[in-house]
Amino acid sequence: MKTRDVVLALAGASGLAASCTAQSTWTQRLEFDEAVLHTDPVGMTFAPAPAAPSQIMSATLVLYLNQSSLPDELQLFDRAAREWTTTNTLGGSGWQAYQFNLDTSYFDEVSAGLGARQLVNFVHSFQGTMIDYADLTVVYEACLADLDANGFVNGDDYDLFASAFDAADPAADLDANGFVNGDDYDLFASSFESGC
């Protein structure tokens, strides 16, 4: 994703621009060979979401799978307890999409600043399960001044904004009103100064 796309996504995603933050959404899909019958637990390690765990507002996991009629379990790794915790059970048969709202307290900080990671384990019955895909969607609050989305507000962000602003590039339209003007500059300056 280009930095310009990040700015547009953050600014246009919500009406929270006045508070120097914006709601943004990140989704990752893990695809599986749906013809394979899994009889052992399937571990799913998603890439880190571009947010610190404290910034995550909600997380949703969608599994599209064909399971046996016996109940299966969805487990999340609890780093504090250092163990897998069963958070959901599901039962049914045939191809279905299952949606789970995940407890955001299970997200683990990968590094200082950005990067919240979720480890998921899908434990199925002895009869096996076929999985097509797993989608993890994370909604988080992001800082408008962190234009390069690296978790830090610094001169690199200022340079990116100044270049976009000088060129009247829509990436500098932080209030998403269709115009690049002083209001956007003021919004960036306020967010940059606060450091989010």
C-alpha positions in Angstrom: 0.0 0.0 0.0 1.4 3.4 -0.9 1.6 6.1 1.7 -0.9 8.2 -0.3 -3.4 5.4 -0.1 -2.9 5.2 3.7 -3.7 8.9 4.0 -6.9 8.6 2.0 -8.0 5.5 3.9 -7.5 7.2 7.2 -9.0 10.5 6.4 -12.0 9.3 4.5 -12.9 6.4 6.8 -14.6 8.3 9.6 -15.8 11.6 11.0 -13.2 11.4 13.7 -10.7 13.7 11.9 -11.3 16.6 14.3 -9.8 14.6 17.1 -6.6 13.9 15.1 -7.4 10.2 14.8 -9.4 8.3 12.2 -11.0 4.9 12.2 -9.3 2.5 9.7 -9.9 -1.1 8.7 -7.3 -3.8 7.9 -8.1 -7.2 6.6 -6.0 -10.2 5.8 -7.1 -13.4 4.1 -5.4 -16.8 4.6 -6.3 -19.2 1.8 -6.2 -23.0 2.1 -6.6 -25.8 -0.4 -10.3 -26.6 0.1 -9.9 -30.1 -1.2 -7.6 -31.1 1.8 -9.3 -32.8 4.7 -7.6 -31.5 7.9 -7.6 -34.0 10.7 -5.0 -32.2 12.8 -5.4 -28.8 14.3 -4.9 -26.0 11.8 -2.8 -23.1 13.1 -3.3 -19.7 11.6 -0.8 -16.9 12.1 -1.9 -13.7 10.7 0.5 -10.9 9.8 0.6 -8.0 12.3 -2.2 -5.5 12.0 -0.8 -2.0 11.5 -1.9 -0.9 15.0 -0.8 -1.3 18.6 -3.1 -3.6 20.7 -4.4 -0.5 22.6 -5.6 1.0 19.3 -7.7 -2.0 18.3 -11.5 -1.3 18.6 -12.8 -4.6 17.2 -11.7 -7.7 15.5 -13.7 -10.2 13.4 -12.7 -13.6 12.1 -14.6 -15.2 9.2 -14.0 -18.9 8.5 -15.4 -20.5 5.4 -15.3 -24.2 5.9 -16.9 -27.6 5.5 -16.9 -29.4 8.8 -18.3 -32.7 10.1 -21.4 -32.6 12.3 -19.4 -32.8 15.5 -18.5 -29.5 17.3 -15.2 -27.9 16.5 -13.3 -25.3 18.5 -11.8 -21.9 17.8 -8.9 -21.2 20.1 -6.9 -18.0 20.6 -3.5 -17.9 22.1 -3.4 -16.1 25.5 0.2 -14.8 25.8 -0.3 -13.9 29.5 -1.3 -17.4 30.4 0.9 -19.0 27.7 -1.9 -21.3 26.6 -4.5 -21.8 24.0 -8.0 -20.7 25.1 -11.2 -22.0 23.5 -13.3 -18.9 22.7 -15.9 -20.4 20.4 -17.4 -23.8 19.4 -19.2 -24.4 16.2 -21.2 -27.3 14.9 -22.9 -28.0 11.6 -22.1 -29.6 8.3 -21.6 -28.6 4.7 -19.9 -25.4 3.4 -20.7 -22.5 5.6 -19.2 -19.1 6.6 -18.8 -18.7 10.4 -18.2 -15.2 11.8 -16.6 -14.7 15.2 -16.1 -11.4 17.1 -12.7 -11.8 18.8 -11.7 -10.5 22.2 -9.1 -7.9 21.4 -7.3 -8.6 24.7 -5.8 -11.6 23.0 -3.8 -9.5 20.5 -0.1 -9.5 21.1 2.2 -6.6 20.5 4.8 -7.7 18.0 7.2 -4.7 18.6 7.2 -1.3 20.2 4.6 0.9 18.5 2.8 -0.8 15.7 2.0 -4.4 15.1 -0.7 -6.3 16.9 -0.7 -10.0 16.0 -3.4 -12.7 16.5 -2.6 -16.4 16.6 -5.6 -18.6 15.9 -5.9 -22.4 16.2 -8.8 -24.2 14.7 -9.3 -27.6 16.4 -11.7 -29.9 14.6 -13.3 -33.2 15.2 -11.6 -36.5 14.4 -13.7 -36.7 11.2 -11.9 -33.7 9.7 -12.7 -30.4 8.2 -12.0 -28.7 4.8 -11.2 -25.0 5.0 -11.4 -22.6 2.1 -10.3 -19.3 3.7 -10.0 -17.3 6.9 -10.4 -13.5 7.0 -9.3 -11.4 9.9 -10.6 -7.9 9.9 -9.3 -5.4 12.5 -10.8 -1.9 13.1 -8.5 0.5 14.8 -7.9 4.1 15.5 -5.0 5.6 13.6 -3.2 8.8 13.9 -3.7 11.2 11.0 -0.2 12.6 11.3 1.5 9.2 11.0 1.3 9.3 7.2 3.8 6.5 6.6 2.0 4.3 9.2 5.1 3.2 11.0 3.9 4.0 14.5 5.9 7.2 14.9 5.1 10.8 14.1 8.3 12.5 12.8 9.8 14.6 10.0 9.2 11.9 7.4 5.5 12.3 8.0 5.8 16.1 7.7 7.7 15.8 4.5 5.1 13.5 3.0 2.3 15.8 4.0 4.1 18.9 2.8 4.7 17.4 -0.7 1.1 16.3 -1.0 -0.2 19.6 0.2 2.0 21.6 -2.1 0.9 19.6 -5.1 -2.8 19.8 -4.0 -2.7 16.0 -4.0 -6.0 14.5 -2.6 -3.8 12.6 -0.2 -3.5 15.9 1.7 -7.3 16.2 2.0 -7.3 15.1 5.7 -10.8 16.3 6.4 -12.1 14.4 3.3 -14.2 17.4 2.0 -12.8 17.2 -1.5 -10.5 20.3 -1.2 -6.9 20.6 -0.1 -6.7 23.8 1.9 -5.7 25.5 5.1 -8.1 23.4 7.1 -6.2 20.3 6.1 -2.9 21.9 7.0 -4.3 23.0 10.4 -5.6 19.4 11.0 -2.2 17.9 10.2 -0.3 20.4 12.3 -2.6 19.8 15.3 -2.2 16.0 14.9 1.5 16.3 14.3 2.0 18.5 17.3 0.1 16.2 19.6 2.0 13.2 18.3 -1.2 11.2 18.6 
